[in-house]
Structure formats: structure tokens, C-alpha cells
Amino acid sequence: MLKQRVLTGLVLGPLIIWGIFALPETAFNLILAAVIGLAAWEWARLGNLQDTLHRIMYAGLILAVLYGVSILPQPELVMQGVFVTVLLWWLVVVFRLFNHWQRALPTGISALPTLLAGLPVLAGFFFGLVQLRLHYGPVWILALLLLIWIADSAAYFVGRRFGRRKLLVSISPGKSWEGVYAALLSSLLVAGAIAYYFHRIDHLAMLVGICLLTVLISIVGDLNESYYKRRAGLKDSSQLLPGHGGILDRIDSLTAAVPVFYVSLMVFGL
């Protein structure tokens, strides 16, 4: 499994980085929309849509909503509304996860709420990346990806080797507090590298705070997908990516991290 995971990463990583830097805006947005379509197709399965046609229809509906939002007049005001809604959604997720801290996870699927939940999850990821590339450029997207990839890797390896205290066993038994600490520690190092590269040493404390917050909320994004998978009785969202599961299994952390990172940069004027 680890070998497949590494090989898939070695193939996808360079392709993702190439696309971020080389593709013009329209092509980048279209390919990102295709990724969202695949992720929505997987999310439909979490909502107990087993029929292929129904899952395709759900993915098409998500894409139609995103397209409709993107062509509304007063785009700046619309984007503000989108990100406020998305951030409020993630705040609700935090409280829901906290509610299950010492309680068993309920079994069964609430199909309609699950399907509706896919919209803020995927919309925040899509519009966050589009706006981050538009206002800050591809290098900042790469900085965010490296932040999350390094944090995920630190949590994975440290958790496997030293993990003793479980984070949220009812939702994700493999995650540990030791892994969380490793992820947060790695974010400090990445924040320093970002400050140095972008000549923001005078804003180091602010960048550290943003990176810590982004990594923390990325863990929430990961747990959020695990919550729905566990309720649906699924191990992976699909088998599209050998060794990694599905698209959702690769972007779960980023679904929360992307909008929080982008909004934080905008709010603090970086």
C-alpha cells in the first residue's frame, strides 16, 4: 500500500505542480472543475446514491451551482458571501466533531443532509483555489500544498511510530494527538520558509498563526470526510487513485484548508 501510495504521488505531484504554473486561467479553472466533478461523484456515494446515473446527476448539479455562482454580477460581493458561508459551515463541522468527542458515532446515513453538505465542502475548495491563484499567484498555491502535504506526512509517520493517544477514535481510529503535534510543528518550519521566500520576515508571527490555523482546520477537513465515510460504511471514497483511494481522500484536508488559508491572507492583507 505504501509503495502504491508513493508511486501515485510521484506521478501526480509533478502533474499538479505543472498545471498550477503552466496552465492559463481558463484551462486551470476547467481542469479544477473536472476534479470537483469527480469529487462530487464520490460524495454522492457517501450520501447513499449507488446508481451511477444518480451520482453523475449529483456531480452535474454541483458543477451547475458553482458555474451559476461564478457568473453572478458583483463577483467580489458574491465571493465574500461564498466564503462567509463556507467558513460558517466549517465552524458547524468543528462543533459537530466536538459533539462526538466522547460519544459513539450514530449509524446509518442521512442522505439529503449528506448530499447538501457536499456543496460547501467542494465550493470552498474550488473558489478558494481559483481566488488564491487569481489574487496571489501559483506560487502561493504551491506554498499551501507544501504546507498541507508536509503536515499530513509528519502526522502520518509520527502517528504510526509514536501515536498512543487517540484523537477521535469514533471517527478516525488511526489519528493520534502525537500526529497532530507533529503536523503543527512542521507548520512552524513551513511558515518560516514561506516568510523567507516571499520576503515577509516582518510578518513572520502572522504567517505562523495563519499556517497553524490552516493545518488545524485541515485536520478538521480530514475528520469531516472520515465522519461521512464511517457513517456510510466506506473505507475509501473510491479507488480512482491507487494507494490513495479516491479524489476526496486526497483533497479532504484541503477542502477546509484552502478557504481558510485564502481568507486569512486577505483579512491580514498579506
C-alpha positions in Angstrom: 0.0 0.0 0.0 2.8 2.5 0.9 4.6 1.6 -2.3 1.5 2.3 -4.4 0.9 5.5 -2.4 4.4 6.8 -3.1 4.3 5.8 -6.8 1.0 7.5 -7.4 2.3 10.6 -5.6 5.4 10.7 -7.7 3.2 10.7 -10.8 0.5 13.1 -9.6 2.8 15.6 -7.8 4.7 16.9 -10.8 1.5 17.0 -12.9 -0.3 19.1 -10.3 2.6 21.5 -9.9 2.9 21.8 -13.7 -0.8 22.5 -14.0 -0.7 25.2 -11.3 2.1 27.1 -13.0 1.7 26.3 -16.7 -2.0 26.4 -17.4 -3.7 29.6 -18.4 -6.6 30.8 -16.1 -9.4 29.3 -18.1 -7.7 25.9 -18.6 -6.8 25.8 -14.9 -10.4 26.5 -13.8 -11.8 23.9 -16.2 -9.5 21.2 -15.0 -10.2 22.1 -11.4 -13.9 21.9 -12.2 -13.3 18.4 -13.6 -11.6 17.4 -10.3 -14.6 18.8 -8.5 -16.9 16.8 -10.7 -15.1 13.6 -9.8 -15.1 14.5 -6.1 -18.8 15.2 -6.2 -19.4 11.8 -7.9 -17.6 10.3 -5.0 -19.5 12.4 -2.4 -22.8 11.1 -3.9 -21.7 7.7 -2.7 -21.3 9.0 0.8 -24.9 10.1 0.5 -26.0 6.6 -0.4 -26.6 7.3 -4.1 -25.5 4.0 -5.6 -26.9 4.3 -9.1 -24.2 5.6 -11.5 -26.7 7.9 -13.3 -27.8 9.5 -10.0 -24.3 10.1 -9.0 -23.5 11.7 -12.3 -26.6 13.9 -11.9 -25.4 15.0 -8.5 -22.0 15.8 -9.8 -23.6 17.8 -12.7 -25.8 19.7 -10.2 -22.8 20.7 -8.1 -20.9 21.9 -11.1 -24.0 23.8 -12.3 -24.3 25.6 -9.0 -20.6 26.5 -9.0 -20.9 27.8 -12.5 -24.0 29.8 -11.7 -22.3 31.4 -8.7 -19.3 32.3 -10.8 -21.3 34.2 -13.4 -23.4 36.3 -11.0 -22.9 40.1 -11.1 -20.8 41.8 -8.5 -18.3 39.0 -8.2 -16.4 40.4 -5.3 -19.5 40.7 -3.2 -20.6 37.2 -4.3 -17.2 35.7 -3.3 -17.5 37.4 0.1 -20.8 35.7 0.6 -19.5 32.4 -0.5 -16.5 32.4 1.8 -18.6 33.6 4.8 -21.0 30.7 4.2 -18.2 28.2 3.8 -16.4 29.3 6.9 -19.6 29.2 8.9 -20.1 25.7 7.6 -16.7 24.6 8.8 -17.4 26.2 12.2 -20.5 23.9 12.4 -18.3 20.9 11.5 -16.0 21.7 14.4 -18.9 21.8 16.8 -20.3 18.6 15.4 -16.9 16.8 15.7 -16.5 18.1 19.3 -20.0 16.7 20.0 -18.7 13.2 19.1 -15.6 13.5 21.2 -16.8 11.1 23.9 -19.8 9.7 22.1 -20.3 6.8 19.7 -20.9 7.8 16.1 -24.5 7.2 15.0 -25.0 4.5 12.4 -26.8 5.0 9.1 -26.9 7.7 6.5 -29.0 10.9 6.4 -29.0 11.1 2.7 -30.3 14.6 2.0 -28.2 16.4 4.7 -25.1 14.5 3.5 -25.7 15.4 -0.2 -26.3 19.1 0.8 -23.1 19.1 2.9 -21.1 18.3 -0.3 -21.8 21.8 -1.7 -19.9 24.0 0.9 -17.1 21.4 1.1 -16.5 21.4 -2.6 -17.4 25.1 -3.2 -14.9 26.3 -0.7 -12.1 24.2 -2.2 -13.0 25.3 -5.8 -13.4 29.0 -5.3 -10.6 29.2 -2.7 -8.1 27.8 -5.3 -9.5 30.0 -8.1 -9.3 33.2 -6.0 -5.9 32.3 -4.5 -4.4 31.8 -7.9 -6.1 34.9 -9.2 -5.1 37.3 -6.4 -1.8 35.8 -5.1 -0.5 33.6 -8.0 0.6 30.0 -8.4 3.5 30.2 -6.0 1.1 30.7 -3.1 -0.9 27.7 -4.1 2.3 25.6 -4.1 3.1 27.1 -0.7 -0.3 26.0 0.6 0.1 22.5 -0.9 3.5 22.0 0.6 2.2 23.2 4.0 -0.6 20.6 4.0 1.5 17.8 2.3 4.3 18.2 4.8 1.9 18.4 7.8 0.0 15.3 6.6 3.2 13.3 6.1 4.5 14.4 9.5 1.2 13.4 11.2 1.2 10.1 9.3 4.7 8.9 10.1 4.9 10.2 13.6 1.5 8.9 14.4 2.4 5.4 13.1 5.6 5.4 15.1 4.8 7.2 18.3 1.0 7.5 18.3 -0.5 6.5 21.7 -3.3 8.9 22.5 -6.2 8.7 20.0 -7.6 11.9 18.6 -11.2 11.0 17.8 -11.4 7.2 17.9 -15.2 7.0 16.9 -14.5 8.7 13.6 -10.8 8.1 12.7 -9.2 5.5 14.9 -5.8 5.9 13.2 -5.3 9.5 14.1 -3.4 10.4 17.3 -2.6 13.6 19.3 1.1 12.8 18.6 0.4 13.1 14.9 -1.4 16.4 15.4 1.6 17.8 17.3 4.0 16.7 14.6 1.7 18.4 11.9 1.7 21.6 13.9 5.4 21.6 14.5 6.0 21.0 10.8 3.8 24.0 10.0 6.1 26.3 12.0 9.0 25.3 9.8 7.0 25.8 6.6 5.8 29.2 7.9 9.4 30.3 8.3 10.2 29.1 4.8 7.2 31.0 3.4 8.2 34.2 5.2 11.8 33.9 3.9 10.8 33.1 0.3 8.2 35.8 0.0 10.2 38.4 1.9 7.7 38.5 4.7 10.0 38.1 7.7 8.5 41.2 9.3 5.1 39.3 9.2 6.5 36.0 10.5 4.3 35.9 13.6 1.2 36.5 11.4 2.3 33.8 8.9 2.9 31.3 11.7 -0.6 32.0 13.0 -2.1 31.5 9.6 -0.2 28.3 9.0 -1.1 26.9 12.4 -4.7 27.7 11.8 -4.7 26.2 8.3 -3.1 23.0 9.5 -5.6 22.7 12.4 -8.6 23.2 10.1 -7.1 20.8 7.6 -7.3 18.1 10.3 -11.0 19.0 10.6 -11.4 18.6 6.9 -9.9 15.2 7.1 -12.1 14.2 10.0 -15.2 15.6 8.2 -14.7 13.2 5.3 -14.0 10.3 7.7 -17.2 11.1 9.5 -19.3 10.7 6.4 -17.3 7.6 5.2 -17.7 5.9 8.5 -21.5 6.6 8.6 -21.7 5.2 5.1 -19.6 2.2 6.0 -16.9 3.0 3.5 -13.1 2.8 3.8 -12.3 5.0 0.8 -14.4 7.4 -1.3 -13.4 5.4 -4.4 -10.5 3.6 -6.0 -9.6 6.1 -8.6 -6.0 6.7 -7.2 -4.0 3.5 -6.4 -2.8 3.5 -2.9 -4.7 6.7 -2.1 -8.4 5.8 -2.5 -10.4 8.5 -4.2 -10.2 12.2 -5.1 -11.9 13.1 -1.8 -9.4 11.0 0.1 -6.6 13.2 -1.3 -8.3 16.6 -1.0 -10.2 16.1 2.3 -7.7 18.2 4.2 -7.6 20.8 1.5 -11.3 21.3 1.4 -11.1 23.1 4.7 -7.5 24.4 4.4 -7.9 26.2 1.1 -10.7 28.6 2.0 -9.3 29.3 5.5 -5.8 30.0 4.1 -7.1 32.3 1.3 -9.4 34.3 3.6 -6.7 34.6 6.2 -4.3 36.1 3.7 -7.0 38.5 2.5 -8.1 39.6 6.0 -4.5 40.3 7.2 -3.5 42.0 3.9 -0.6 39.7 3.1 
